[in-house]
Amino acid sequence: MKILKTISASNTLKSKLLLLALLVLPLVTVAQVQAYLVHEDQVKPSKHNDYIEVSKEFKALCEKHNFSESWSVAQMDDGTFLTITPVEKFADLDEDPMEDFAKTVGEEKFTSYFERFNECYDKHGSYITLLNENLSYMPDGMSTTQEGQNYRRWIFMDVAAKNVSKTREAIKAIKDLFAQKNSKMHYRIYQNGFGHVGDRFVVVISAKSALDYEQISEDNWKLLGEEARPLFDNLNSLISSYSEISGWMRPDLSYSKQ
């Protein structure tokens, strides 16, 4: 859980990120691309409670000193925790707000928190992901959070580089059908940014619970009807690998600057 402490980006990195956004998403405008810095902690089962404890303590520390950044936390069912920070502008990656915060709370005290975090996992890392609004289906307005809907289903689709454009077209065709049918299953589409190897599309769906998700999914298939099958068959023909995982947003671990 290093937030931005692990990212002290150079101008070269910033240029690469901007170029990558333009190359990965050539069909959308810059206004339709939102970048997020994601820090992933693969927490060991035996350290789950310890991780929760230090996360809450660090959040309280940030609230006490009115830390200048904000982030959301998601917990996947496999024990992975995602700390998600919006990147308002690429120039932000040139800065390390944790450096000044460490001076505010004291270097020794600050370091002690991350020493405790590091005891909770053997693997962690950060990467950039890009929200593609053009492919997402959010008819009530684009938002990554919906009140009362903290359950999440992540669907990962890896594709060969040669199939990226075709996959985008296939996803757009499915979105158009959802819109035509006025589907109640809303979703967001993310594409890999800096820090990934390979090309990946991620579908993120919010719901009230696992049961609520299954009901929405079942109702959606009935609504879409036979028109959906060839569209999904086409998409599946372009995917190299597919996986799903569930989890929850953790507002109790998330932090919003005042």
N, C-alpha and C positions, 0 to 999 in steps of 0.2 A: 504494500500500500504506500507507494512512494509519491503519489500524486504527480506533481511536476518536478519533484526533486531529482528524478532520474533523467529529466530532459533539460539539458542546457544547450539548446540548438544554436547552430551557427547560421550565418546567412546562406551558406551552401545548402544546409538542410531545409531552410525555409524555401529556397528556390526550387529544390527537388519536390517538396510537398505541393507547391503551387502548380508546378509542371505536371506532377502526377495527377492532380485533380482534373486538370484540363485534358490529359490523355485518357484517363479512365472513364470520364463522363463527357464525351464530346457532343452528346445530343442534348445536353441541358445547359441552362445558363448558370453563371456563377451563383446567382441568387437562389438557385434550386439545390445547391450543394452545401450541406452543413457538416463541418469536420468535427470529430470528437477525438480527444486523447483518451485512450482506454488503458488502464493499468490492471493487469490480470494477476491475481494471487491464487496459486493452486494450493489451497490450505490442506494440511494433513488432517485426517479425521480426528486424531488424538489431540489436535491443537485448535479444534473448532471453537470451543468455549473461550480459550485464551485469546483467539483472534477477535472475537466479538467484544471481549472485555477491553482490550487495548484500543479497538476502533472507537468504542463509545468514550473512552477516556480522552482520546485524541480529538474527537469531535467537541467534547466539552472544553478542551484547551483552546480550540479554534474559536468557539463561541465566547469564551472569556476574553480573548485578545482581539476579537473581531477580525479574523483572518480574511484577506482580500479575495480569496478564490471560492468557488462553489463546485460541488460535485454530487453525483448520485451514485448509490451503491446497489448493485444487483448480486444476488446469490443464486448460483446454479445448483442443481440437485447433486452434481458430482463433487461439490465442495469448493468449486471455483468462485471467487469473488471478483467482481468487476467494479472498478472505480472509474466513473465516466465523467469527463470534464469537457464541456463545450469549448471549442477553439473559436473565439470571436473573430480573430484575425491572425494570419500566419505570423505576423510580427511578434505575437505573444510567445511564440516558441523560442524567441531569442532571450527570454527572461526566465529567471528562476525565483518565483515569489517565496519559495521555501527558505531561500538564503536570508532574506530580511526577517522572516518570521522566526527563524532559528535565533537570530540576534535578539529579537524581542523577548522570547521566552527563556533564552539562555541555551548556549550550545550544548552543554552537558545534559540538561533536561530534555532538550529536543532530540538529541541522539539516542537517548534511552528508549524513547518510544519506538524508533525504527529498529533498534536492537531487539526489542520484544516482538515486533512484527516479523523480523527475519527468522525468529525461532519457530514460526508457525508454518513455514513452507520451505521446500527445497528449490522450487522453480517459480519464477515470476518474471514479468516483463511488460513493456509498454508498446503500443502501436497506435496508428491513426486509422480511424474508420470514417467513411463518408456516407452520410444519409442522402439518398437519392430521392428527392421529393417527386420527381417526374415519374418514377416507377411505383412509388408508394400509393396506397389507397387509403386516404384519410379524408373522407368527404365532409366531416365536421370541422376540419381545420387541422393543420399539421401540429402535432404535439407528441413528445416522447413519453409523456405521463398523462394518465387519465384518472380522475378522482374515483377511488373505490375499485380500481382495477390494477392491483399490484402483482397479480399472477402474470408470468411471462412464458411464452413458448418461442424458442429460437429454432429456426430451421436453416441449416447450413447446406449450401449447394456449391461444390467446387466444380469449376469448368476449365477446360483446356483453353489456352490463350486464343487459339483460332476460333473458338466458339463464343467469345465474350459478346460481340456485337449481336450475334444471333440470339443469345440468351437474353440480352436486354430487350430485343424485339419480342421474344416469346413472353417475357414477363409483362411487357406493356400490353400485349394482346389479352392476357388474363385480366389485367387491371381494367381494361375497357369493358370486358364482360361483367366484371363485378359492378362497375358503375352503371352499365345498362340494366342490370337486374336489381340495382339498389341494394346490394349485399350489406348485411349487418356485420360481416367480418372485416374489420379494418386492420390494416397492417402497414408496417414500414419496411423499406428495402434499404439495406446498407451494402456498400461495396468496399473491398479492401483498399486501404491507403498505404502510407509509408509504414514499413515494419512487417509486412506480410510477404511470404513467398508463395507464388501462385495466385490464381484469380478465384475470388469467392464472392457469392451473393448470400446475404443473410436476411431472412424474413423474420421480423419480430412482431408478435401478436400479443396484445394485452387482453386480460379477462379478469373476472372477479375471483375465479378459482379454477382448479383443474376440471371440475364438473361443469362449470360454466363454459369453459373452452370447448369441451367435448360436445356440449349441446349446440353451441354456436357453429362448430364445424359440421355437425350432422345437418343442421338446418340449412347451412350454406350449400352443401352438396345437393340437397333437394331443390333449393332455389335455382342453382345454376343449370341443373338438368343435363341432358345429353350434349348440349353445346360445349360443355366444359371439357369433356373427355379428349377430343383431338388436340385441344390447346395444351392440356397438361401432358399428353403423350409427347407432343412436340418438345415441350420443355424438358421432360425426362430424357429424351433422346440426346440432349445437349449436355447433360450433367455427368461429370466423371464420378462423383461420390455425393452421398446425401446422408444427413444425420439430423436428429432432433434432440433437444434437451429442454427441460422445464426448469423453472425457478421462480424467484420472487424479487421484486424491488424491496430494498431495505431502507425506508425513510428514517428509521431509528439510527442508521449509520451514515446517512447522507448529511451534507452540510450546505447551507445557503448563506452567503455573506449578507450582512445587514445593510 
